[in-house]
């Protein structure tokens, strides 16, 4: 073993790897079919939306852990433009292109 890597560190790494493999392969190891209850299936439908919101919204309204205090922030206008385009067209690619078309010029030319 090299300097800085002791026995307990290796035990923890291998233990965490084993727990990860076992928990992720639980449904593959079992021989009988496993069906989620209806309430769990309904709840999982909202997981992608919740995950995206948890990542994107703080990125839009915060800078370095603080809420933005000015409206001179290109992220706000890019997000609003993207949301408006998505509401209008229901097209994810158009939403991304439209939001970036508003965000980039404001960011690069105005320095927002």
C-alpha positions, 0 to 999 in steps of 0.5 A: 500500500502507498503512503496515505492509503491505509487498511481502513480506507480500502475496507471502506472503498470495497464495502461501499462498492459492494453495497452499491453493486448489491442495491443496484442489482437487487431487481436483477438478482431476484427470480420473481417479478417485482411490481411497484405499487401504483402510488410509487409508479405515479410518484416516479413520473415526477422524479425527472421534473423534480431533479431538473428543477433542483439543479436548474432553478438554483443555477438561475436565481443564485450566484455563489450561494446568494440570491441575485439582487439585480435584474441585469443577469442574462440567466433570468432572461434566457430562462424566461425566453426558453420557458416562453418558447417551450410554452408556445411550441412544446419543443425542447430543442427550440426551447434550448436554442431560443433560451441560448439565443437570448442568453449568449448575446446578453452575456457576451455583449453586455457582460451580464 
